[in-house]
Amino acid sequence: MAQDSPAPITSERFEEAWSQQPLTRAMGWKRLISWDPDTHTLRALFEVRPEFCHTRGTIAQGGFVTAWLDASMAQAMMRDTHFESNVATLELKVSFLKAVGQGEVLTEARVIKRGRRVAFMEASLFSADGAELLATATSTGLVVPFVTEESA
């Protein structure tokens, strides 16, 4: 008997699954703000919770900043390929420009160039209102197949 193929991934279906992942919730994901396929740019909102901070809860630990930028670049890649590919980070450079405090932060991630095997991405972290640039990142990634729960 032939097995039905999984339903195609839609942006809405992906967003629902992404926001329910334990890792996504644990790192403070709040919501997708926008995806612009013309500029290959994703904007998302994260929450900087007290448990992410040091110095008496005033400064987000750099690993969380890195995770927000990396996750945003990965999601931009998935959306840029219409959920056919994901990316495995090969190299990641983060520049911390200003202390990140508790509250909400905005990421903006973009696929700069994508080949069959390698992708180049960049991301920025801003204050929630977009007025202050807090951190930047660039990444090189290996293009890998997108895997869903149904296909795993």
C-alpha positions as a Python dict, from the first residue, in 0.01 Angstrom:
ca = {
    (1, 'M'): (0, 0, 0),
    (2, 'A'): (139, 340, -99),
    (3, 'Q'): (209, 579, 184),
    (4, 'D'): (74, 932, 154),
    (5, 'S'): (343, 1196, 119),
    (6, 'P'): (352, 1463, 390),
    (7, 'A'): (150, 1777, 334),
    (8, 'P'): (354, 2058, 180),
    (9, 'I'): (508, 2303, 423),
    (10, 'T'): (334, 2640, 423),
    (11, 'S'): (455, 2949, 601),
    (12, 'E'): (166, 2921, 848),
    (13, 'R'): (230, 2552, 917),
    (14, 'F'): (601, 2616, 965),
    (15, 'E'): (538, 2912, 1197),
    (16, 'E'): (306, 2703, 1414),
    (17, 'A'): (555, 2415, 1437),
    (18, 'W'): (856, 2647, 1490),
    (19, 'S'): (694, 2838, 1775),
    (20, 'Q'): (607, 2511, 1954),
    (21, 'Q'): (960, 2367, 1947),
    (22, 'P'): (1109, 2344, 2299),
    (23, 'L'): (1437, 2504, 2185),
    (24, 'T'): (1258, 2791, 2012),
    (25, 'R'): (1047, 2861, 2321),
    (26, 'A'): (1349, 2823, 2551),
    (27, 'M'): (1547, 3090, 2366),
    (28, 'G'): (1271, 3349, 2386),
    (29, 'W'): (1115, 3335, 2036),
    (30, 'K'): (805, 3557, 2029),
    (31, 'R'): (695, 3583, 1667),
    (32, 'L'): (778, 3637, 1305),
    (33, 'I'): (731, 3999, 1210),
    (34, 'S'): (785, 3971, 835),
    (35, 'W'): (942, 3778, 551),
    (36, 'D'): (1029, 3965, 229),
    (37, 'P'): (1110, 3718, -50),
    (38, 'D'): (1229, 3998, -280),
    (39, 'T'): (1509, 4102, -43),
    (40, 'H'): (1545, 3756, 120),
    (41, 'T'): (1496, 3929, 457),
    (42, 'L'): (1329, 3801, 773),
    (43, 'R'): (1236, 4009, 1076),
    (44, 'A'): (1153, 3845, 1409),
    (45, 'L'): (1095, 3935, 1770),
    (46, 'F'): (1262, 3768, 2070),
    (47, 'E'): (1212, 3822, 2442),
    (48, 'V'): (1519, 3880, 2660),
    (49, 'R'): (1412, 3713, 2982),
    (50, 'P'): (1580, 3772, 3322),
    (51, 'E'): (1727, 3421, 3323),
    (52, 'F'): (1920, 3508, 3004),
    (53, 'C'): (2103, 3790, 3179),
    (54, 'H'): (2408, 3834, 3402),
    (55, 'T'): (2533, 4140, 3594),
    (56, 'R'): (2232, 4137, 3827),
    (57, 'G'): (1996, 4070, 3537),
    (58, 'T'): (2093, 4371, 3332),
    (59, 'I'): (2290, 4226, 3035),
    (60, 'A'): (2195, 3934, 2810),
    (61, 'Q'): (2464, 3665, 2794),
    (62, 'G'): (2635, 3665, 2453),
    (63, 'G'): (2537, 3307, 2374),
    (64, 'F'): (2170, 3408, 2366),
    (65, 'V'): (2246, 3703, 2135),
    (66, 'T'): (2433, 3461, 1908),
    (67, 'A'): (2146, 3210, 1917),
    (68, 'W'): (1887, 3474, 1818),
    (69, 'L'): (2097, 3585, 1523),
    (70, 'D'): (2180, 3229, 1414),
    (71, 'A'): (1819, 3109, 1440),
    (72, 'S'): (1697, 3408, 1241),
    (73, 'M'): (1951, 3344, 963),
    (74, 'A'): (1850, 2976, 952),
    (75, 'Q'): (1483, 3065, 929),
    (76, 'A'): (1556, 3314, 650),
    (77, 'M'): (1732, 3035, 461),
    (78, 'M'): (1439, 2794, 509),
    (79, 'R'): (1192, 3052, 386),
    (80, 'D'): (1418, 3154, 96),
    (81, 'T'): (1409, 2793, -31),
    (82, 'H'): (1032, 2756, 26),
    (83, 'F'): (1111, 2506, 305),
    (84, 'E'): (1303, 2273, 75),
    (85, 'S'): (1641, 2338, 243),
    (86, 'N'): (1782, 2421, 582),
    (87, 'V'): (2133, 2530, 672),
    (88, 'A'): (2401, 2383, 897),
    (89, 'T'): (2622, 2661, 1030),
    (90, 'L'): (2985, 2620, 924),
    (91, 'E'): (3114, 2956, 1044),
    (92, 'L'): (2957, 3233, 1250),
    (93, 'K'): (3098, 3570, 1351),
    (94, 'V'): (2916, 3797, 1594),
    (95, 'S'): (3003, 4156, 1683),
    (96, 'F'): (2851, 4278, 2011),
    (97, 'L'): (2804, 4653, 1968),
    (98, 'K'): (2599, 4748, 2272),
    (99, 'A'): (2475, 4576, 2588),
    (100, 'V'): (2142, 4400, 2543),
    (101, 'G'): (1906, 4436, 2837),
    (102, 'Q'): (1578, 4268, 2933),
    (103, 'G'): (1273, 4321, 2715),
    (104, 'E'): (1211, 4257, 2348),
    (105, 'V'): (1467, 4265, 2067),
    (106, 'L'): (1424, 4260, 1692),
    (107, 'T'): (1633, 4051, 1454),
    (108, 'E'): (1673, 4116, 1086),
    (109, 'A'): (1834, 3832, 889),
    (110, 'R'): (1910, 3809, 519),
    (111, 'V'): (2034, 3546, 277),
    (112, 'I'): (2311, 3725, 88),
    (113, 'K'): (2395, 3447, -159),
    (114, 'R'): (2287, 3086, -189),
    (115, 'G'): (2444, 2819, -403),
    (116, 'R'): (2369, 2449, -430),
    (117, 'R'): (2594, 2360, -134),
    (118, 'V'): (2684, 2681, 52),
    (119, 'A'): (2489, 2987, 169),
    (120, 'F'): (2608, 3323, 300),
    (121, 'M'): (2389, 3513, 546),
    (122, 'E'): (2394, 3820, 768),
    (123, 'A'): (2186, 3937, 1061),
    (124, 'S'): (2145, 4233, 1291),
    (125, 'L'): (1995, 4265, 1638),
    (126, 'F'): (1809, 4585, 1723),
    (127, 'S'): (1619, 4730, 2014),
    (128, 'A'): (1247, 4645, 1985),
    (129, 'D'): (1171, 4979, 1820),
    (130, 'G'): (1453, 4927, 1569),
    (131, 'A'): (1630, 5247, 1675),
    (132, 'E'): (1947, 5096, 1826),
    (133, 'L'): (2177, 4846, 1657),
    (134, 'L'): (2295, 4606, 1930),
    (135, 'A'): (2483, 4328, 1747),
    (136, 'T'): (2563, 4200, 1399),
    (137, 'A'): (2651, 3858, 1259),
    (138, 'T'): (2768, 3695, 940),
    (139, 'S'): (2747, 3325, 870),
    (140, 'T'): (2848, 3065, 615),
    (141, 'G'): (2634, 2754, 608),
    (142, 'L'): (2608, 2419, 439),
    (143, 'V'): (2278, 2381, 251),
    (144, 'V'): (2104, 2064, 374),
    (145, 'P'): (1762, 1911, 306),
    (146, 'F'): (1470, 2042, 509),
    (147, 'V'): (1345, 1766, 738),
    (148, 'T'): (997, 1760, 892),
    (149, 'E'): (860, 1540, 1167),
    (150, 'E'): (668, 1344, 901),
    (151, 'S'): (976, 1284, 685),
    (152, 'A'): (1216, 1198, 970),
}
